[in-house]
Amino acid sequence: MVQIVCFMASIPLSSICPSAALSFQEKCKDKTKSSVLFGKEKQPLYMKTKSRGRITMAVAVNTSRFDNITMAPPDPILGVSEAFKADTSDMKLNLGVGAYRTEELQPYVLKVVKKAENLMLERGENKEYLPIEGLAAFNKATAELLFGADNPVLHQQRVATIQGLSGTGSLRVAAALIERYFPGAKVLISSPTWGNHKNIFNDARVPWSEYRYYDPKTVGLDFDGMIADIKAAPDGSFVLLHGCAHNPTGIDPTPEQWEKIADVIQEKNHIPFFDVAYQGFASGSLDEDASSVRLFAARGMELLVAQSYSKNLGLYAERVGAINVLCSSADAAVRVKSQLKRIARPMYSNPPVHGARIVANVVGNPDFFNEWKEEMEMMAGRIKSVRQKLYNNLSAKDKSGKDWSFILKQIGMFSFTGLNKAQSDNMTDKWHVYMTKDGRISLAGLSAAKCEYLADAIIDSYHNVS
Ligand code: KET
């Protein structure tokens, strides 16, 4: 099959294929019949060339140079949304991705976000590049939101903050910092954790191992296991902690347990690395949800925090977040910030401005800030109410005596149902309920009207599929 046809009339080859120009020209020299181009060991690509005066016609035949690239599996979380779109059933329900929906199951743009955007439009702000570290007003606002505006660590200028590409991009830059400046250091990750954490550290070439977190027997935190594994790790490891609303389990340590976790991390000279993707969404209070980070900061510990505004401001597609590195001195913070910028520049150069302006405007304006808090409480409240309703339906309908109260103990956007892969498959195949295969459902995608249907699906899957 003919795959590529190029006509070249005195066109320099480098303009067609710049990166490979030299080898292309060298390999074509004095060859009129067939030439091996960019030969892969197994699948060489042959090109036949014919000369017609000044015009050379090159016809590429045979297989693609990308033939040895295999099909990637669908993403365990975002792939669920793709499968959901393809389902034509009226009953279908997307509880896969952690994205807030209204009671009508529609995406929700916060009113305060619209107000901030209108203001930005009125001001007619430009689209110049941001500095590598992002929007200064955003960086100030985001560090204040995380640590609290009065936190001495900010006045002492001990925090290096740069704007990142939401939570994921911020985690990735922080991972690159670890890889570059702590070679060989391991990151300890909770078992289970958000599906993308391992990918991020793998791609950054940072070794990781897991610490126990979830105990299926108690459907709660395996606190002793967690502490033992953090203790057993090599001194100076990084410990990845979910600041609040642990994903996927919805189980957070108590304040007393956080203190003990901090004790062990300090004892072992580890460095805490917080992923804060749900500030405000766990309890409805921004301050309360940042209390874990603040507790560690108050002990004088150095730490890293990746922040996201996808969920709490509903800015999923704007990709706005931050990397914060709390250092023991202002001097160290300046140096760390310079290196974060150095990592960001060849990766994505500088971050997008729109979401950062929204955050800066909302957090920086007391009226908007209060409106945001109200809307966040509303969103967190709706999730809590469907959580309760799901539990009510499960306990009323399931006659087996199974205790479903663990659902009420979990917090945040998700519920970790305990359904295994086969049971989760049944939820999707039979009931058109889309969820991740680890048994996680996003309650943010559930409406009160669908609670009964979901309870039927869960009861059927739990009791009739093993
Ligand atoms: N950390 C955690 C714990 C997390 O759940 C997410 C997103 C992120 C970081 C990154 O979000 P970002 O939009 O990059 O700021 N979790 C949901 C979406 C996803 O998987 O990308 C989810 O678990 O459904």
Residues whose N, C-alpha, C, O or C-beta is under 5 A from the ligand:
A	BS01	KET	I77 G96 V97 G98 L165 S166 G167 T168 G169 W194 N247 D275 A277 S308 S310 Y316
